[in-house]
Every structure is written in C-alpha cells, then in structure tokens.
Amino acid sequence: MAKVIFEFTESDAVTNDVPGHATVPVSISVGVEGLNDARPGHAECLALIMKRMAPGIIKALNAVYIRKLEESGVSGVKSEFFKVNLQ
C-alpha cells in the first residue's frame, strides 16, 4: 500500500529576526513509500496525485494553523514560504 509522508522538522536556516517577533524556520519534505510501480492501483495513483499537490496541501494546512493561532489570541501572526523543492 502506498503512503504519502509529510515530514516537518525545525530548520537551521538563518532568519531575519525582528525585535518582538518569534521566528520558527521549518523544513517540510514529502515522500511516497510502498509504491508499486509494476502494477499501480488506485492507492498508488492517489499517492502520486497527493505528492504532486503537496505545495497546495501544505499551504492549506498553514492557513488553518495561522487561523488557530489568531483565534487563540496571538496577534500579528504571519508566515512565508521561501522555497519549494519537489523531488
């Protein structure tokens, strides 16, 4: 069975710190495991579609996360995407 894996790890990337702001650089990698190339079925096709659509999925998750932070009372929350590398 094919699995799509989204791995989120804190990055050592250098950020431009602004006084009073917290910055958390995160690296996101997306991979597929268990892909049956010899005889792909519906699971394999869906896994490949999800990997191809990963940037949009990540942006949607990010929007939900930002909204939840704002709803909890955190003010001035924003995020930026610096690089998307599809492999």
N, C-alpha and C positions, 0 to 999 in steps of 0.2 A: 504494500500500500504506500502510495506517495504521501510525503509530509512536507508542508511548507513551513520553514523555520525562520522566524523573525528574532534576531539576537540583538539586544540593546545593551551596550556597555559604555561606561563612562570613558571619555576620551582624554588623552593627554594634550589635546590641541590647545594652543595658546589663544586666549580670548582677549578682547579689548575690554578690560574692566572699567566700569563707570562707577564712581563713588555712590554708594547706596543701592547698587544693583547686584543681585546674585546671578552668576552665570554658571550653567552646568553643561559643558560640551558632552555630547553623546554620539557614539558611532553606532550605526544600525547596519547590520548585514542580513541579507535574505538568501536563503538556500533551499534546495529541494533534496530530500533524501528518499530513497526507496523507489526511484523512478524506473519503471520497466520499459526500457527503450525497445526491446524486442517485440513486445505486444502491449502497446499502450491502451489503457482503457479510459473510462470516464474520470477516474481519480487522477490519473496522470495528466489528462488534458486540463482538468480544473486546477491542478497544482501549477502547471506551466502558465496558465492564464493569471493565477494569483501572483506568481513571481513577476510576470511582466507588468502587472498592475500595482506592484508593491509601492512605488512612489505615491500614488494616489491613496492607497490604503494607509500609509504612514501619515500623510497629511491629514486625512480624516481623523485618525486616532489622535494626532496632535491637537486638532481643533477641539475635540472632546475634552482632552486633558486641560487645555488652556481655559475652556469654559468652566470646568470643575474647580480649577484654582480660583478663578474670578468669583464664582458662586460662594466659595469658602471665605471670601473676604480679602484675598490677596489682590492688591491693586497694581496697575501698571504692568501686567503680565504680557509678554510677547515672546515670539520665537522666530528664529531664522534658520533656513536650510542653506548650507554652504556648498554641499557637493553631493550629488547622487551618482554613484558608480554602479552600474548594472553589469554583472559578470555572468 
